């Protein structure tokens, strides 16, 4: 009678949804009368409402041990198994209910739910092997609707989230499990995996080591730990070689590091950028551009790689590409330094679309006044129309064009003010210098002397020499 009184009080609290008090009174009933199946069944139901499915499973199993014909006990055991992700055991429980009561609609529905969970498990296993991690996450989300307390499903989902680069979500799932079970090796492994893929390799190793303490045979943690240590060592060795100026060795070490784990996107992005820096030091600028491109393909937010590639584009006079990269950088980080880099690239792009007067004269941008005069003399004589009077009309036209360009180049580069404006990227025509109006012959005459002071004479077929008057 005392036990029944405790049970009735427990029922009253259960009806009011005060499951903690209900649990206390059902426990008192069990302590008073430990061989009553319904008391265990009621406490199992209360524990299920509290989300304590493992404890509930123990009570449900005890209830059917005491009374194998206890239908609600078998139903609750099946529900606990299913909530914990053991769909096969759940199916056996629901089949037992149907043996006792073949019209039990709840058991029929729960049996279908268990079959659905088993199907999602099979699909997820195949998709994980195919590395279709999004599909695995989808399957685990559906399975967790029926098995909300299954750590195994949550861990698989978290691992796939990590492999998809969704680290905060993966971390959250793993942390929830570790709050309930701090020794869960799989959850420790996933925490380490997130840190590893976020390039926090030293912290990642700590979690992998902890996971291996809990489960020494954990293959994934073992492999990840080995890869993390190898990556850390190779990267540090490469950095050391670079600082010491041993660029060839640094290149080799970064290349070896890139072969360790293709799935570690963030670390590999940094390794590609580092190798790009090495190639730029070795003046292998196209290879450096390729490395930086690989880096931004892996991590399109990696500012350092964009800056490195942009500088290589500048060095190879690919100014449009440089402007595009600097624009991307400035949109992301609006600093004075980035603004200036963008402005410089835009100036060089503008300059590149004008005639290159230095190239026309065949001199360096730092050429002296004398070098510019010598270059003009040489090029003007080379392309003077009189020298090509016997050539075809097409050749004459081309040489006349070149002669005019040489005159333009000398006009600008021999005048310090015009040269300064030209070097700074200013539009000379906007400054009132209409290069279409000047006469190249006048410049030539002014340079070599007045009319009659020079002539081109043949000295043999196709050969000419210039003679001063």
VEXDREN-2710 file (C-alpha; in Angstrom, 1 decimal):
% VEXDREN-2710
k/r/px/py/pz
1/UNK/0.0/0.0/0.0
2/UNK/2.9/2.4/0.8
3/UNK/4.5/1.7/-2.6
4/UNK/1.2/2.3/-4.4
5/UNK/0.8/5.6/-2.5
6/UNK/4.3/6.6/-3.8
7/UNK/3.3/5.5/-7.3
8/UNK/0.1/7.6/-7.2
9/UNK/2.0/10.7/-6.1
10/UNK/4.5/10.0/-8.9
11/UNK/1.6/9.8/-11.4
12/UNK/0.2/13.1/-10.1
13/UNK/3.6/14.9/-10.6
14/UNK/4.0/13.2/-14.0
15/UNK/0.6/14.6/-15.1
16/UNK/1.7/18.1/-14.0
17/UNK/4.9/17.6/-16.0
18/UNK/7.0/17.8/-12.9
19/UNK/9.2/15.0/-14.0
20/UNK/11.9/15.4/-11.4
21/UNK/9.4/15.0/-8.5
22/UNK/7.7/12.1/-10.4
23/UNK/11.1/10.4/-10.7
24/UNK/11.7/10.8/-6.9
25/UNK/8.3/9.2/-6.0
26/UNK/8.7/6.3/-8.5
27/UNK/12.1/5.7/-7.0
28/UNK/10.5/5.5/-3.5
29/UNK/7.9/3.0/-4.9
30/UNK/10.7/0.9/-6.3
31/UNK/12.7/1.0/-3.1
32/UNK/9.6/-0.1/-1.2
33/UNK/8.6/-2.8/-3.7
34/UNK/11.5/-3.7/-6.0
35/UNK/9.7/-6.5/-7.9
36/UNK/6.9/-4.5/-9.5
37/UNK/7.3/-4.1/-13.3
38/UNK/5.0/-1.1/-13.6
39/UNK/7.0/1.0/-11.2
40/UNK/10.1/0.5/-13.4
41/UNK/8.0/1.2/-16.5
42/UNK/6.7/4.5/-15.0
43/UNK/10.2/5.6/-14.0
44/UNK/11.5/4.7/-17.4
45/UNK/8.8/7.0/-19.0
46/UNK/9.8/9.8/-16.6
47/UNK/13.5/9.4/-17.5
48/UNK/12.6/9.5/-21.2
49/UNK/10.8/12.8/-20.7
50/UNK/13.9/14.1/-18.9
51/UNK/16.0/13.0/-21.9
52/UNK/17.9/10.5/-19.8
53/UNK/17.5/7.6/-22.3
54/UNK/20.3/5.4/-21.1
55/UNK/18.9/5.3/-17.6
56/UNK/15.4/4.9/-19.0
57/UNK/16.6/1.9/-21.0
58/UNK/17.8/0.2/-17.9
59/UNK/14.5/0.6/-16.1
60/UNK/12.5/-0.5/-19.2
61/UNK/14.6/-3.6/-19.5
62/UNK/14.1/-4.4/-15.8
63/UNK/10.4/-4.0/-16.2
64/UNK/10.2/-6.7/-19.0
65/UNK/12.6/-8.9/-17.1
66/UNK/10.1/-8.9/-14.2
67/UNK/7.1/-9.3/-16.6
68/UNK/7.7/-10.4/-20.2
69/UNK/4.1/-9.7/-21.1
70/UNK/4.4/-6.1/-20.1
71/UNK/3.6/-4.4/-23.5
72/UNK/4.3/-0.8/-22.4
73/UNK/7.7/-2.0/-21.0
74/UNK/8.7/-3.5/-24.4
75/UNK/7.5/-0.3/-26.1
76/UNK/9.5/1.9/-23.9
77/UNK/12.6/-0.3/-24.2
78/UNK/12.2/-0.1/-28.0
79/UNK/11.8/3.7/-27.9
80/UNK/14.9/4.0/-25.8
81/UNK/16.9/1.9/-28.1
82/UNK/15.7/3.9/-31.1
83/UNK/16.4/7.2/-29.4
84/UNK/19.9/6.0/-28.7
85/UNK/20.4/5.0/-32.3
86/UNK/20.2/1.2/-32.0
87/UNK/17.5/0.6/-34.6
88/UNK/18.0/-3.2/-34.8
89/UNK/17.4/-3.7/-31.0
90/UNK/14.5/-1.3/-31.2
91/UNK/12.9/-3.4/-34.0
92/UNK/13.2/-6.6/-31.9
93/UNK/11.3/-4.8/-29.1
94/UNK/8.5/-3.6/-31.3
95/UNK/8.2/-7.0/-32.9
96/UNK/7.8/-8.5/-29.4
97/UNK/5.0/-6.0/-28.8
98/UNK/3.2/-7.1/-32.0
99/UNK/3.6/-10.7/-30.8
100/UNK/1.8/-9.8/-27.7
101/UNK/-0.7/-7.4/-29.4
102/UNK/-0.7/-7.7/-33.2
103/UNK/-3.0/-4.7/-33.5
104/UNK/-0.8/-2.3/-31.6
105/UNK/-0.6/0.7/-33.9
106/UNK/2.1/2.4/-31.9
107/UNK/4.4/-0.6/-32.3
108/UNK/3.6/-0.7/-36.1
109/UNK/4.6/2.9/-36.5
110/UNK/7.7/2.7/-34.4
111/UNK/8.8/-0.4/-36.4
112/UNK/8.6/1.7/-39.6
113/UNK/10.6/4.5/-37.9
114/UNK/13.3/2.0/-36.9
115/UNK/13.4/0.8/-40.6
116/UNK/13.7/4.4/-41.8
117/UNK/16.7/5.0/-39.4
118/UNK/18.4/1.8/-40.6
119/UNK/18.0/3.0/-44.2
120/UNK/19.5/6.4/-43.5
121/UNK/22.4/4.7/-41.8
122/UNK/23.1/2.5/-44.9
123/UNK/22.9/5.5/-47.3
124/UNK/25.2/7.6/-45.0
125/UNK/27.8/4.8/-44.9
126/UNK/27.9/4.6/-48.7
127/UNK/28.0/8.4/-49.1
128/UNK/30.8/8.8/-46.6
129/UNK/32.9/6.5/-48.7
130/UNK/32.1/8.6/-51.7
131/UNK/33.0/11.7/-49.7
132/UNK/29.6/13.2/-50.3
133/UNK/29.6/14.8/-46.9
134/UNK/26.6/17.0/-47.5
135/UNK/24.4/13.9/-48.2
136/UNK/25.7/12.3/-45.0
137/UNK/24.8/15.4/-43.0
138/UNK/21.3/15.3/-44.5
139/UNK/20.9/11.6/-43.7
140/UNK/22.1/12.1/-40.1
141/UNK/19.7/15.0/-39.6
142/UNK/16.8/12.8/-40.7
143/UNK/17.9/9.9/-38.5
144/UNK/18.3/12.2/-35.5
145/UNK/14.6/13.1/-35.8
146/UNK/13.9/9.5/-34.6
147/UNK/17.2/9.1/-32.6
148/UNK/17.8/12.4/-30.8
149/UNK/20.1/10.9/-28.2
150/UNK/22.4/9.0/-30.6
151/UNK/26.0/10.2/-30.0
152/UNK/27.2/8.1/-33.0
153/UNK/24.9/9.9/-35.5
154/UNK/25.8/13.3/-34.0
155/UNK/29.6/12.5/-34.2
156/UNK/29.3/11.4/-37.9
157/UNK/27.4/14.6/-38.7
158/UNK/30.0/16.7/-36.8
159/UNK/32.8/15.0/-38.6
160/UNK/31.2/15.7/-42.0
161/UNK/30.5/19.3/-41.1
162/UNK/34.2/19.6/-40.2
163/UNK/35.2/18.1/-43.6
164/UNK/32.8/20.6/-45.3
165/UNK/34.6/23.5/-43.5
166/UNK/31.6/24.3/-41.3
167/UNK/33.8/24.3/-38.2
168/UNK/31.6/26.3/-35.8
169/UNK/28.7/23.9/-36.3
170/UNK/30.9/20.9/-36.0
171/UNK/32.5/22.3/-32.8
172/UNK/29.1/22.9/-31.3
173/UNK/27.9/19.3/-31.8
174/UNK/31.2/17.9/-30.4
175/UNK/31.2/20.2/-27.4
176/UNK/27.6/19.2/-26.6
177/UNK/28.6/15.6/-26.4
178/UNK/31.7/16.3/-24.4
179/UNK/29.6/18.2/-21.8
180/UNK/27.7/15.0/-21.3
181/UNK/30.6/12.6/-21.7
182/UNK/34.1/14.2/-21.4
183/UNK/35.8/10.9/-22.3
184/UNK/34.1/10.5/-25.6
185/UNK/37.1/9.8/-28.0
186/UNK/35.1/10.4/-31.1
187/UNK/34.0/13.9/-29.9
188/UNK/37.6/14.7/-28.9
189/UNK/38.7/13.6/-32.3
190/UNK/36.2/15.9/-34.0
191/UNK/37.2/18.9/-31.8
192/UNK/40.8/18.2/-32.9
193/UNK/39.8/17.9/-36.5
194/UNK/38.2/21.3/-36.5
195/UNK/41.2/22.9/-35.0
196/UNK/43.5/21.0/-37.4
197/UNK/41.5/22.3/-40.4
198/UNK/41.5/25.8/-39.0
199/UNK/45.4/25.7/-39.0
200/UNK/45.5/25.6/-35.1
201/UNK/47.7/22.5/-35.4
202/UNK/49.4/22.5/-32.0
203/UNK/46.0/22.6/-30.2
204/UNK/44.6/20.0/-32.6
205/UNK/47.4/17.6/-31.6
206/UNK/46.5/18.0/-27.9
207/UNK/42.9/16.8/-28.7
208/UNK/44.1/13.9/-30.9
209/UNK/46.4/12.8/-28.1
210/UNK/43.6/13.0/-25.6
211/UNK/41.3/11.0/-27.9
212/UNK/44.0/8.3/-28.2
213/UNK/44.3/8.1/-24.4
214/UNK/40.6/7.3/-24.3
215/UNK/40.7/4.9/-27.2
216/UNK/44.3/3.8/-28.2
217/UNK/43.0/2.1/-31.3
218/UNK/41.1/5.1/-32.7
219/UNK/42.4/4.9/-36.3
220/UNK/41.2/8.3/-37.5
221/UNK/42.6/10.1/-34.5
222/UNK/45.9/8.3/-35.0
223/UNK/46.1/9.2/-38.7
224/UNK/45.1/12.9/-38.0
225/UNK/47.7/13.2/-35.2
226/UNK/50.4/11.8/-37.5
227/UNK/49.5/14.2/-40.3
228/UNK/49.2/17.2/-38.0
229/UNK/52.7/16.6/-36.5
230/UNK/54.2/16.0/-40.0
231/UNK/52.6/19.2/-41.4
232/UNK/53.7/21.3/-38.4
233/UNK/57.3/20.0/-38.7
234/UNK/57.6/20.4/-42.5
235/UNK/56.1/23.9/-42.4
236/UNK/58.4/25.0/-39.6
237/UNK/61.4/23.6/-41.4
238/UNK/60.4/25.4/-44.6
239/UNK/60.0/28.7/-42.7
240/UNK/63.4/28.2/-41.2
241/UNK/65.1/27.5/-44.5
242/UNK/63.3/30.6/-46.0
243/UNK/64.6/32.9/-43.2
244/UNK/68.1/31.6/-43.7
245/UNK/67.8/32.5/-47.4
246/UNK/68.0/28.8/-48.5
247/UNK/65.1/29.2/-51.0
248/UNK/65.7/26.0/-52.9
249/UNK/65.4/23.9/-49.7
250/UNK/62.4/26.0/-48.6
251/UNK/60.7/25.3/-51.9
252/UNK/61.3/21.5/-51.5
253/UNK/60.0/21.5/-47.9
254/UNK/56.8/23.4/-48.7
255/UNK/56.2/21.1/-51.7
256/UNK/56.6/18.0/-49.4
257/UNK/54.3/19.6/-46.8
258/UNK/51.6/20.1/-49.5
259/UNK/51.6/16.4/-50.2
260/UNK/50.8/15.4/-46.6
261/UNK/47.0/16.1/-46.5
262/UNK/45.1/17.5/-49.4
263/UNK/42.0/17.9/-47.2
264/UNK/43.7/20.5/-44.9
265/UNK/42.6/23.5/-47.0
266/UNK/43.7/26.4/-44.7
267/UNK/47.1/25.1/-44.0
268/UNK/47.7/24.2/-47.7
269/UNK/46.6/27.7/-48.7
270/UNK/49.3/29.1/-46.5
271/UNK/51.8/26.6/-47.9
272/UNK/51.0/27.6/-51.5
273/UNK/51.4/31.2/-50.6
274/UNK/54.7/30.5/-48.8
275/UNK/56.0/28.6/-51.8
276/UNK/54.8/31.5/-54.0
277/UNK/56.9/33.8/-52.0
278/UNK/59.9/31.5/-52.5
279/UNK/59.3/31.4/-56.2
280/UNK/59.1/35.2/-56.3
281/UNK/62.5/35.4/-54.5
282/UNK/63.9/33.0/-57.1
283/UNK/62.4/35.3/-59.8
284/UNK/60.1/32.5/-61.0
285/UNK/57.2/34.9/-61.2
286/UNK/54.8/32.9/-63.3
287/UNK/55.2/29.9/-60.9
288/UNK/54.7/32.3/-58.0
289/UNK/51.5/33.5/-59.6
290/UNK/50.3/29.9/-60.0
291/UNK/51.0/29.1/-56.4
292/UNK/49.1/32.2/-55.2
293/UNK/46.2/31.3/-57.4
294/UNK/46.1/27.9/-55.8
295/UNK/46.1/29.5/-52.4
296/UNK/43.1/31.7/-53.2
297/UNK/41.3/28.8/-54.8
298/UNK/41.5/27.0/-51.4
299/UNK/40.8/30.2/-49.3
300/UNK/39.2/33.1/-51.2
301/UNK/39.6/35.3/-48.1
302/UNK/43.3/34.9/-47.9
303/UNK/44.5/38.6/-48.3
304/UNK/48.2/37.7/-48.1
305/UNK/48.0/35.5/-51.2
306/UNK/46.1/38.2/-53.2
307/UNK/48.8/40.8/-52.2
308/UNK/51.6/38.4/-53.2
309/UNK/50.0/37.6/-56.5
310/UNK/49.3/41.3/-57.2
311/UNK/52.9/42.2/-56.7
312/UNK/54.0/39.4/-59.1
313/UNK/51.5/40.7/-61.6
314/UNK/53.1/44.2/-61.2
315/UNK/56.6/42.7/-61.7
316/UNK/55.5/41.0/-64.9
317/UNK/53.6/44.1/-66.1
318/UNK/50.2/42.3/-66.0
319/UNK/48.6/45.5/-64.6
320/UNK/44.9/44.7/-65.2
321/UNK/45.3/41.5/-63.1
322/UNK/47.2/43.4/-60.5
323/UNK/44.4/46.1/-60.3
324/UNK/41.8/43.3/-59.9
325/UNK/43.7/41.7/-57.0
326/UNK/44.3/45.0/-55.2
327/UNK/40.6/46.0/-55.7
328/UNK/39.7/42.7/-54.0
329/UNK/42.1/43.4/-51.1
330/UNK/40.9/47.0/-50.7
331/UNK/37.2/45.9/-50.6
332/UNK/38.1/43.5/-47.8
333/UNK/40.4/45.6/-45.8
334/UNK/40.1/49.4/-46.5
335/UNK/43.5/50.5/-45.2
336/UNK/45.6/53.4/-46.4
337/UNK/48.4/51.0/-47.5
338/UNK/46.0/48.9/-49.6
339/UNK/44.5/52.1/-51.1
340/UNK/47.9/53.3/-52.1
341/UNK/48.8/49.9/-53.6
342/UNK/45.6/50.0/-55.7
343/UNK/46.3/53.6/-56.8
344/UNK/49.9/52.6/-57.9
345/UNK/48.6/49.7/-59.9
346/UNK/45.9/51.8/-61.6
347/UNK/48.6/54.4/-62.5
348/UNK/50.8/51.7/-64.0
349/UNK/47.8/50.2/-65.9
350/UNK/47.1/53.7/-67.3
351/UNK/50.7/54.1/-68.3
352/UNK/50.8/50.7/-69.9
353/UNK/48.0/51.6/-72.3
354/UNK/50.0/54.6/-73.7
355/UNK/53.0/54.5/-76.0
356/UNK/56.1/53.3/-74.1
357/UNK/58.6/56.0/-75.1
358/UNK/61.4/54.2/-73.3
359/UNK/60.8/51.1/-75.3
360/UNK/60.6/53.1/-78.5
361/UNK/64.0/54.6/-77.9
362/UNK/65.4/51.3/-76.5
363/UNK/66.5/52.9/-73.2
364/UNK/66.0/52.1/-69.5
365/UNK/63.5/54.2/-67.4
366/UNK/66.5/55.5/-65.5
367/UNK/68.4/56.5/-68.6
368/UNK/70.5/59.8/-68.4
369/UNK/70.1/62.8/-70.8
370/UNK/73.1/61.7/-72.8
371/UNK/71.8/58.1/-73.1
372/UNK/68.4/59.5/-74.4
373/UNK/70.2/61.7/-77.0
374/UNK/72.4/58.8/-78.2
375/UNK/69.3/56.5/-78.4
376/UNK/67.4/59.1/-80.4
377/UNK/70.3/59.7/-82.8
378/UNK/70.6/55.9/-83.5
379/UNK/66.8/55.3/-83.9
380/UNK/66.1/58.4/-85.9
381/UNK/68.8/57.6/-88.4
382/UNK/67.6/53.9/-88.5
383/UNK/64.0/54.9/-89.4
384/UNK/64.4/58.1/-91.4
385/UNK/62.1/58.0/-94.5
386/UNK/65.0/59.0/-96.9
387/UNK/66.9/55.9/-95.8
388/UNK/64.0/53.7/-97.0
389/UNK/63.0/55.6/-100.2
390/UNK/63.8/52.5/-102.3
391/UNK/61.6/50.2/-100.2
392/UNK/58.0/49.1/-100.9
393/UNK/55.2/51.5/-100.0
394/UNK/54.2/49.3/-97.1
395/UNK/57.7/49.4/-95.6
396/UNK/58.0/53.1/-96.2
397/UNK/54.8/53.7/-94.3
398/UNK/55.9/51.6/-91.4
399/UNK/59.3/53.2/-91.2
400/UNK/57.7/56.7/-91.4
401/UNK/55.4/55.7/-88.4
402/UNK/58.4/54.6/-86.4
403/UNK/60.4/57.7/-87.3
404/UNK/57.5/59.8/-86.0
405/UNK/57.3/57.8/-82.7
406/UNK/61.0/58.2/-82.1
407/UNK/60.6/62.0/-82.5
408/UNK/57.6/61.9/-80.0
409/UNK/59.6/59.9/-77.5
410/UNK/62.6/62.3/-77.7
411/UNK/60.3/65.3/-77.4
412/UNK/58.9/64.0/-74.1
413/UNK/61.9/62.3/-72.5
414/UNK/64.4/65.1/-73.3
415/UNK/62.3/67.6/-71.5
416/UNK/62.5/67.1/-67.7
417/UNK/59.0/68.5/-67.0
418/UNK/57.3/66.5/-69.7
419/UNK/59.3/63.4/-68.7
420/UNK/58.2/63.8/-65.1
421/UNK/54.5/64.1/-66.1
422/UNK/54.9/61.1/-68.4
423/UNK/56.5/59.1/-65.6
424/UNK/53.8/59.9/-63.1
425/UNK/51.1/58.6/-65.5
426/UNK/49.5/61.9/-66.4
427/UNK/47.7/62.2/-69.7
428/UNK/50.0/64.4/-71.8
429/UNK/47.2/65.5/-74.2
430/UNK/45.1/66.6/-71.2
431/UNK/48.1/68.8/-70.3
432/UNK/47.9/70.5/-73.7
433/UNK/50.5/68.4/-75.5
434/UNK/48.8/67.2/-78.7
435/UNK/51.4/64.8/-80.1
436/UNK/49.5/64.6/-83.4
437/UNK/50.4/68.2/-84.3
438/UNK/54.2/68.1/-84.1
439/UNK/56.6/67.4/-87.1
440/UNK/59.2/64.7/-86.6
441/UNK/61.3/66.2/-89.4
442/UNK/61.6/69.5/-87.5
443/UNK/62.9/67.7/-84.4
444/UNK/65.4/65.8/-86.6
445/UNK/66.6/69.0/-88.3
446/UNK/66.9/70.7/-84.9
447/UNK/69.0/67.8/-83.6
448/UNK/71.3/67.3/-86.6
449/UNK/71.4/70.8/-88.1
450/UNK/69.7/72.8/-90.9
451/UNK/68.7/71.8/-94.4
452/UNK/71.4/70.5/-96.6
453/UNK/73.6/69.5/-93.7
454/UNK/72.8/65.8/-94.1
455/UNK/72.1/63.2/-96.8
456/UNK/71.6/59.5/-97.2
457/UNK/73.8/57.9/-100.0
458/UNK/73.9/54.4/-101.3
459/UNK/77.1/52.5/-100.7
460/UNK/76.0/49.3/-102.3
461/UNK/72.7/47.4/-102.8
462/UNK/70.5/48.0/-99.8
463/UNK/73.2/49.7/-97.8
464/UNK/73.1/53.4/-96.8
465/UNK/75.3/55.7/-94.8
466/UNK/74.5/59.1/-93.3
467/UNK/76.7/62.0/-94.4
468/UNK/76.9/65.4/-92.7
469/UNK/77.2/68.5/-94.9
END
